[in-house]
Amino acid sequence: NGMALKYMPEVFLTEEFCLDAVRQNGWALQYVPKKLRAEEICHEAVRQNGWALQHVPEGRQTREMCLEAVRQHGGALCYVPEVLQTREMCFEAVRQNGRALEDVPEALRTRE
């Protein structure tokens, strides 16, 4: 179970081990040491569980990763940096979860 990372001493954690863990459970990203949160590990975590986006370090999020997150969980839009938000992404978030409309920047809102 990927969540076992929570109980592993950091000295035993490698990129490969952490990658395997987040592939099993994306939520385990929160227990991956920040220095090991490379783009590949973060993207795999988000691919497995869109809510993991909240544990991706600032500057490591990509537009593709964020789009994948909001397609799974529209509420994850609140963790997408505004600079990465697009109309398409906001539309996908709201389509998945109407409550995500609260997090759509005014400039990206339309009547649709």
Secondary structure, DSSP 4 states (H G I P E B T S, - for coil): -GGGGGGS-GGG--HHHHHHHHHH-GGGGGGS-GGG--HHHHHHHHHH-GGGGGGSPTT---HHHHHHHHHH-GGGGGGS-GGG--HHHHHHHHHH-GGGGGGS-GGG----
